[in-house]
């Protein structure tokens, strides 16, 4: 699973991680985890974790199986009069998000958008909005080079910082920038620069978008030198299995690759970790 990638990429764990052992092989580990979840679902269907299973299937690239596994839920939720607010609504939305990722990777982008729009309407009983799923829908519009739709999707969300705030601010930074609204793009940029906690590696994307490559390299090198903070960055730096970049990510992906090839960045990485070509997909939703 993705946790195995964390162990393999950080040289602090080399003394206890045998990289030849199947237990520390990302593909083998993910397959074993998926098998265990399937067995659990057969033995205890009432306690099965469909979100965990579909998440693992996405890592493996078994996208058709994600659709098969989520077909019954999707059918129930698209019936006429199906409720949008119910106990477990937020969990169902997570499962549909995984379905949308699988649809995108299978080239079914019209269905992807429809599934994301459905997921964004699902809430737990008593709630009126699902902010995180709205963010993912907005991120889809941004990735699809539809910045106006992305910003429209954010309308109406509470302005107070929320879980996933870094994603909202990245969407604002990118969308307003593409529209030439420098003032509001700068506001989002300021937030991302000042609030580098959850999702802090997004700030590298900001610097790369502005073609401030030297600053991006210094930031990456500093992060790698921090034992407390390097793990998330090491994961981002791995060469996961991936689709060709979506339209809005082409330039950013090229700049990331150029950054990772810089001698100073490579040297900083090799001191504390490693970059591997991996046979599993990463966590990026639209990759």
Secondary structure by P-SEA (a helix, b strand, c coil): caaaaaaaaccccccccccccccccaaaaaaaaaaaaaaaaaaccccccaaaaaaaaaaacaaaaaaaaaaaaaaaaacccccccccaaaaaaaaaaaaaaaaaaacaaaaaaaaaaaaaacccccccccaaaaaaaaaaaaaaccaaaaaaaacccccccccaaaaaaaaaaaaaaaacaaaaaaaaaaaaaacccccccaaaaaaaaacaaaaaaaaaaaaaaccccaaaaaaaaccccccccccccaaaaaaaaaaaacaaaaaaaaacccccccccccccccc
